[in-house]
Amino acid sequence: MTGLSAASTSQLWATGQWSNQGPENEVRLDPVTSHAIDVIEAAYDLEAPDFDAWLANVLEVGKPVLDHGLGVFGFEFVRPVGASGAEATIRDIHTKSMPDDFIRRFEEARSVLSPEFVRSVTPPGHAGTWSEIARDHPGEFQALVDALGYSDLLGILAVDPNGVGVDISAPLPDRLRLTPKSRERWQMLGAHVAAGYRLRRALLARAAQSETARTGLPFEAEAVFDPNGLQIVEAAGQAQEPTAADVLRRAARRVDRARGGLRRQDPGGALAAWKALVSGRWSVVDWFDTDRRRLVLAIPNPPEVIDPRGLTAQECQVVTYAVLGETNKLIAYRLGLSQGRVSGLLRSAIKKLGLRSRAQLVEQLSTLGVPDEVPKDESAA
């Protein structure tokens, strides 16, 4: 069994990467350092020429927070909504500091997994240890980790509700259970990786189809900011609306603070400030033009969501993530909304659909293949 030496394990504890929190084997593995912002920046890198280069860079930049002494790996993951685990596809596996035969062992191990196991352990947006997510399939999980040669793995399934995204995982020397706070922070990082991957796919698809420019701005952005004062210098589409422009300006300033001194002075605050989207529509990213001048862009990047009749776009977004079992707090972070706004949208959607509770919502829209459980503190809207 591959593992860390006693000296390496002691070093992790000494540096605060591991610490006891509550029951035995429940630990805090928090990515709350300035490197977390590095990962987010890598997720939104528009300069990477292709997916392989993009993922390789995300893994390399993320090693300081992801790698717990045994390396890190990632791959593109596709499991369409409603598909069984047998239809899940893994492509383009990349590794950093892993054994040379890891990809072979990984392919052999997953080839014997049942479709039920694959489906149950791949809910969109999951972040945590593999032992936690596979708790209902202990036999198959044990066979999997035995074949891989590890005790457990930490995984971020940065997959959108449509079942498309990336998985980033790091082997662990012991079987662990994350604290709720740790899981939340990994999910926050995963929200950015999912948004960055979605943005990259959309831009590549648009380029391949030679679509006629809609906004006339770089990457079909709807707003371009002066990076110094973060004032909008060009706008198109929905960003031309006065309310939207004000929201975008404030969001761009929060992102700028997160990327500035806050990333070192208060990395947790920086991670919280930089939400994955703005108003459920835009990603705020850097871009350097041909003269290497830095500009800040707001590019439309909404997730693909379910669309029950009669709901607004934001209600559809909130309902989709609620049905997937996410808390209002995480939904707010994913979409760049306040928690109060998320609660209001959820109540409105439940009423429009003629339902009475969040639990009924999950039951009625269970075609997404979501988990049965509803967050305990949010059983009602």
C-alpha positions as CSV (number, residue, x, y, z in Angstrom):
1,M,0.0,0.0,0.0
2,T,1.4,3.4,-1.0
3,G,1.6,5.9,1.8
4,L,3.4,8.8,3.4
5,S,6.4,8.3,5.6
6,A,6.0,9.1,9.3
7,A,8.2,12.2,8.8
8,S,6.0,13.4,5.9
9,T,2.8,12.8,7.9
10,S,4.3,14.8,10.8
11,Q,5.2,17.6,8.5
12,L,1.6,17.8,7.3
13,W,0.3,18.1,10.8
14,A,2.9,20.6,11.8
15,T,2.1,22.9,8.9
16,G,-1.6,22.8,9.7
17,Q,-2.7,21.0,6.5
18,W,-4.2,18.3,8.7
19,S,-5.8,18.9,12.1
20,N,-8.2,17.0,14.3
21,Q,-11.8,18.3,14.2
22,G,-14.3,16.2,16.2
23,P,-14.5,12.4,15.7
24,E,-11.6,10.2,14.9
25,N,-10.5,10.4,11.3
26,E,-12.6,13.6,10.7
27,V,-10.1,16.2,9.6
28,R,-9.8,19.6,8.2
29,L,-8.1,19.8,4.8
30,D,-8.7,23.4,4.0
31,P,-7.5,25.0,0.7
32,V,-7.6,28.4,2.4
33,T,-4.2,29.9,1.4
34,S,-3.2,32.3,-1.3
35,H,-2.8,29.3,-3.5
36,A,-6.6,28.9,-3.6
37,I,-6.8,32.1,-5.6
38,D,-4.0,30.8,-7.9
39,V,-6.3,27.9,-8.7
40,I,-9.2,30.1,-9.5
41,E,-7.0,32.3,-11.8
42,A,-5.8,29.2,-13.6
43,A,-9.4,28.0,-14.0
44,Y,-10.3,31.2,-15.9
45,D,-7.1,31.4,-17.9
46,L,-8.1,32.4,-21.5
47,E,-4.5,32.0,-22.8
48,A,-4.3,28.2,-22.6
49,P,-4.4,26.9,-26.2
50,D,-6.4,23.8,-25.5
51,F,-8.1,21.6,-22.8
52,D,-5.0,19.6,-22.2
53,A,-2.9,22.6,-21.5
54,W,-5.6,24.2,-19.4
55,L,-6.1,21.1,-17.1
56,A,-2.3,20.5,-16.8
57,N,-1.9,24.1,-15.6
58,V,-4.8,23.8,-13.1
59,L,-3.2,20.7,-11.6
60,E,0.3,22.3,-11.5
61,V,-1.0,25.5,-9.9
62,G,-3.2,23.6,-7.5
63,K,-0.6,21.2,-6.2
64,P,0.2,23.3,-3.1
65,V,-3.4,22.8,-1.9
66,L,-4.4,19.6,-3.6
67,D,-1.3,17.3,-3.2
68,H,-1.0,15.7,0.2
69,G,2.3,14.0,-0.6
70,L,1.1,11.4,-3.1
71,G,0.4,13.4,-6.2
72,V,-2.7,14.7,-8.0
73,F,-4.6,13.7,-11.2
74,G,-7.5,15.0,-13.2
75,F,-9.6,14.2,-16.2
76,E,-12.6,15.3,-18.3
77,F,-15.8,13.6,-17.2
78,V,-19.0,13.3,-19.1
79,R,-22.2,11.6,-17.8
80,P,-25.3,13.0,-19.5
81,V,-28.3,13.8,-17.4
82,G,-30.4,10.7,-16.9
83,A,-27.6,8.4,-18.2
84,S,-26.5,5.3,-16.2
85,G,-23.0,4.9,-14.8
86,A,-22.3,2.6,-17.8
87,E,-22.5,5.6,-20.1
88,A,-20.0,7.7,-18.1
89,T,-17.0,8.7,-20.1
90,I,-13.5,9.7,-18.9
91,R,-11.1,11.4,-21.2
92,D,-7.6,13.0,-21.2
93,I,-6.3,11.9,-17.8
94,H,-3.4,14.1,-16.6
95,T,-1.2,13.3,-13.6
96,K,1.3,15.3,-11.5
97,S,3.8,13.5,-9.2
98,M,2.0,10.2,-9.7
99,P,3.6,6.7,-10.3
100,D,4.3,6.0,-14.0
101,D,1.8,3.1,-14.0
102,F,-1.0,5.0,-12.3
103,I,-3.1,5.6,-15.5
104,R,-3.0,1.9,-16.3
105,R,-4.0,0.9,-12.8
106,F,-6.8,3.5,-12.8
107,E,-8.2,2.2,-16.1
108,E,-8.1,-1.4,-15.0
109,A,-9.7,-0.5,-11.7
110,R,-12.6,1.4,-13.1
111,S,-13.3,-1.2,-15.8
112,V,-14.7,-3.6,-13.2
113,L,-16.9,-1.0,-11.4
114,S,-20.7,-1.5,-11.7
115,P,-22.8,1.2,-13.4
116,E,-24.7,1.7,-10.1
117,F,-21.4,2.4,-8.3
118,V,-20.3,5.0,-10.9
119,R,-23.7,6.7,-10.9
120,S,-23.9,6.9,-7.1
121,V,-20.4,8.4,-6.7
122,T,-20.6,11.1,-9.4
123,P,-23.2,13.7,-8.3
124,P,-22.5,17.1,-9.9
125,G,-20.6,19.4,-7.6
126,H,-19.4,16.8,-5.1
127,A,-16.3,17.6,-3.1
128,G,-14.9,15.3,-0.4
129,T,-13.2,12.0,0.1
130,W,-14.0,9.1,-2.1
131,S,-14.7,6.9,1.0
132,E,-17.4,9.3,2.0
133,I,-19.2,9.4,-1.3
134,A,-18.9,5.6,-1.7
135,R,-20.1,4.8,1.8
136,D,-23.1,2.8,0.4
137,H,-20.8,0.7,-1.7
138,P,-18.1,-0.4,0.7
139,G,-17.1,-3.5,-1.2
140,E,-16.6,-1.9,-4.6
141,F,-14.8,1.1,-3.0
142,Q,-12.4,-1.2,-1.2
143,A,-11.7,-3.1,-4.4
144,L,-11.1,0.2,-6.2
145,V,-8.6,1.7,-3.7
146,D,-6.8,-1.7,-3.4
147,A,-6.3,-1.7,-7.1
148,L,-5.0,1.9,-7.0
149,G,-2.8,1.3,-4.1
150,Y,-4.1,4.0,-1.8
151,S,-6.3,4.2,1.3
152,D,-8.5,7.1,0.2
153,L,-8.6,10.0,-2.2
154,L,-9.8,13.6,-2.0
155,G,-11.9,14.5,-5.0
156,I,-13.5,17.6,-6.6
157,L,-16.1,16.7,-9.1
158,A,-16.4,20.0,-10.9
159,V,-19.3,18.9,-13.1
160,D,-22.2,21.0,-14.2
161,P,-25.9,19.8,-13.8
162,N,-25.7,18.6,-17.4
163,G,-23.1,16.0,-16.4
164,V,-20.1,17.5,-18.1
165,G,-17.0,18.8,-16.4
166,V,-13.7,17.7,-14.8
167,D,-12.7,15.6,-11.9
168,I,-9.6,16.5,-9.9
169,S,-8.4,14.1,-7.2
170,A,-5.5,13.6,-4.9
171,P,-4.6,10.3,-3.1
172,L,-4.6,10.4,0.7
173,P,-2.5,8.2,3.1
174,D,-5.5,7.4,5.3
175,R,-9.2,7.0,5.1
176,L,-10.7,10.3,6.1
177,R,-13.9,12.2,6.6
178,L,-13.9,16.0,6.0
179,T,-15.4,18.5,8.3
180,P,-18.4,20.4,6.9
181,K,-16.3,23.6,6.6
182,S,-13.6,21.8,4.7
183,R,-16.1,20.3,2.3
184,E,-17.7,23.7,1.7
185,R,-14.4,25.3,0.8
186,W,-13.5,22.5,-1.6
187,Q,-16.9,22.9,-3.2
188,M,-16.2,26.6,-3.6
189,L,-13.0,25.9,-5.5
190,G,-14.9,23.3,-7.5
191,A,-17.5,25.8,-8.5
192,H,-14.8,27.9,-10.1
193,V,-13.2,25.0,-11.9
194,A,-16.6,24.0,-13.3
195,A,-17.3,27.5,-14.4
196,G,-13.8,27.9,-16.0
197,Y,-14.2,24.6,-17.8
198,R,-17.7,25.5,-19.0
199,L,-16.4,28.9,-20.3
200,R,-13.6,27.2,-22.1
201,R,-15.9,24.7,-23.8
202,A,-18.3,27.4,-24.9
203,L,-15.5,29.6,-26.4
204,L,-14.0,26.6,-28.2
205,A,-17.3,25.6,-29.6
206,R,-18.1,29.1,-30.8
207,A,-14.7,29.3,-32.5
208,A,-15.2,25.9,-34.2
209,Q,-18.6,26.9,-35.5
210,S,-17.3,30.3,-36.9
211,E,-20.3,32.0,-35.4
212,T,-20.9,35.6,-36.3
213,A,-19.9,37.9,-33.5
214,R,-22.9,39.0,-31.4
215,T,-21.4,41.6,-29.1
216,G,-18.3,42.7,-31.0
217,L,-16.3,42.5,-27.8
218,P,-13.4,40.1,-27.1
219,F,-14.7,36.5,-26.4
220,E,-18.3,37.7,-26.9
221,A,-18.0,39.6,-23.5
222,E,-20.9,41.8,-22.5
223,A,-18.7,44.3,-20.6
224,V,-15.1,45.4,-20.7
225,F,-13.6,47.2,-17.7
226,D,-10.7,49.6,-17.4
227,P,-8.5,47.5,-15.0
228,N,-7.4,50.6,-13.1
229,G,-10.7,52.2,-12.0
230,L,-12.8,49.1,-12.9
231,Q,-15.2,51.3,-14.8
232,I,-17.1,49.7,-17.7
233,V,-15.7,51.2,-20.9
234,E,-17.7,49.1,-23.3
235,A,-21.0,47.2,-22.8
236,A,-23.4,45.1,-24.8
237,G,-26.4,42.9,-24.3
238,Q,-27.7,42.7,-20.7
239,A,-24.7,44.5,-19.3
240,Q,-26.1,47.7,-20.9
241,E,-28.9,47.7,-18.4
242,P,-28.1,50.2,-15.6
243,T,-28.8,47.7,-12.7
244,A,-26.7,45.0,-14.3
245,A,-23.9,47.4,-15.0
246,D,-23.8,48.4,-11.3
247,V,-23.8,44.8,-10.2
248,L,-21.0,44.0,-12.6
249,R,-18.9,46.9,-11.4
250,R,-19.2,45.9,-7.7
251,A,-18.4,42.3,-8.6
252,A,-15.4,43.2,-10.6
253,R,-14.1,45.2,-7.6
254,R,-14.6,42.3,-5.3
255,V,-12.7,40.0,-7.6
256,D,-9.9,42.6,-7.8
257,R,-9.6,42.8,-4.0
258,A,-9.5,39.0,-3.8
259,R,-6.7,38.8,-6.3
260,G,-4.8,41.7,-4.6
261,G,-3.6,41.9,-1.0
262,L,-6.6,40.1,0.4
263,R,-5.3,36.8,-1.0
264,R,-2.5,36.8,1.5
265,Q,-3.9,38.9,4.3
266,D,-7.2,37.0,4.5
267,P,-7.2,34.1,2.0
268,G,-10.5,32.7,3.3
269,G,-12.1,36.1,2.8
270,A,-10.7,36.3,-0.7
271,L,-12.1,32.9,-1.5
272,A,-15.5,34.0,-0.2
273,A,-15.5,37.3,-2.0
274,W,-14.7,35.8,-5.5
275,K,-18.0,34.1,-6.4
276,A,-18.2,31.7,-9.4
277,L,-20.6,33.9,-11.3
278,V,-22.2,37.3,-11.2
279,S,-26.1,37.2,-11.2
280,G,-26.0,33.7,-12.5
281,R,-24.8,34.9,-15.9
282,W,-21.3,36.3,-16.1
283,S,-17.7,35.2,-15.3
284,V,-15.4,38.1,-14.6
285,V,-11.9,37.2,-16.1
286,D,-8.7,38.9,-17.1
287,W,-7.6,39.1,-20.7
288,F,-4.5,40.6,-22.3
289,D,-4.9,42.0,-25.8
290,T,-2.2,41.9,-28.6
291,D,-0.4,44.8,-27.0
292,R,-0.4,42.9,-23.7
293,R,-2.7,45.4,-22.1
294,R,-4.7,44.0,-19.3
295,L,-8.5,44.2,-19.6
296,V,-11.2,42.8,-17.4
297,L,-14.1,41.1,-19.2
298,A,-17.6,40.0,-18.1
299,I,-18.4,37.0,-20.3
300,P,-21.8,35.3,-20.3
301,N,-21.3,31.8,-18.8
302,P,-24.6,30.5,-17.4
303,P,-24.8,26.8,-16.6
304,E,-27.1,24.5,-18.5
305,V,-30.1,23.9,-16.2
306,I,-33.5,22.3,-16.2
307,D,-36.4,24.5,-17.3
308,P,-39.8,23.8,-15.7
309,R,-42.5,25.8,-17.4
310,G,-43.2,29.3,-16.0
311,L,-40.0,29.9,-14.1
312,T,-37.5,32.8,-14.7
313,A,-34.0,32.0,-15.7
314,Q,-32.7,32.5,-12.2
315,E,-35.5,30.5,-10.7
316,C,-34.5,27.6,-13.0
317,Q,-30.9,27.9,-11.9
318,V,-31.7,27.9,-8.2
319,V,-34.2,25.0,-8.6
320,T,-31.7,22.9,-10.5
321,Y,-29.0,23.2,-7.8
322,A,-31.5,22.7,-5.0
323,V,-32.7,19.5,-6.6
324,L,-29.1,18.4,-6.8
325,G,-28.9,18.6,-3.0
326,E,-26.9,21.8,-2.6
327,T,-27.3,24.2,0.2
328,N,-28.6,27.8,-0.3
329,K,-25.2,29.0,0.7
330,L,-23.4,27.1,-2.0
331,I,-26.0,27.9,-4.6
332,A,-25.5,31.6,-3.8
333,Y,-21.8,31.2,-4.2
334,R,-22.1,29.4,-7.5
335,L,-24.4,31.9,-9.0
336,G,-23.2,35.1,-7.4
337,L,-26.4,35.9,-5.6
338,S,-27.1,36.7,-2.0
339,Q,-28.5,33.8,0.2
340,G,-31.6,35.9,0.7
341,R,-32.1,36.1,-3.0
342,V,-31.6,32.4,-3.4
343,S,-34.2,31.7,-0.7
344,G,-36.7,34.1,-2.3
345,L,-36.2,32.5,-5.8
346,L,-36.7,29.1,-4.3
347,R,-39.9,30.0,-2.5
348,S,-41.2,31.7,-5.7
349,A,-40.4,28.7,-7.8
350,I,-41.9,26.2,-5.4
351,K,-45.1,28.3,-5.3
352,K,-45.3,28.6,-9.2
353,L,-44.8,24.8,-9.5
354,G,-47.7,24.2,-7.1
355,L,-45.5,22.5,-4.5
356,R,-45.2,23.1,-0.8
357,S,-41.6,22.3,0.1
358,R,-38.1,21.7,-1.0
359,A,-38.5,18.0,-0.4
360,Q,-41.5,17.9,-2.8
361,L,-39.4,19.8,-5.4
362,V,-36.7,17.1,-5.2
363,E,-39.3,14.4,-5.5
364,Q,-41.0,16.0,-8.5
365,L,-37.8,16.7,-10.4
366,S,-36.0,13.5,-9.6
367,T,-35.3,12.8,-13.3
368,L,-31.9,14.5,-12.7
369,G,-30.8,11.5,-10.8
370,V,-30.1,13.5,-7.6
371,P,-29.5,12.2,-4.1
372,D,-32.5,11.6,-1.9
373,E,-31.3,13.6,1.0
374,V,-32.2,17.3,1.5
375,P,-29.9,19.5,3.5
376,K,-31.1,19.2,7.1
377,D,-31.1,22.9,7.8
378,E,-33.0,23.7,4.6
379,S,-35.8,21.1,4.5
380,A,-38.2,24.0,3.7
381,A,-37.6,26.9,1.4
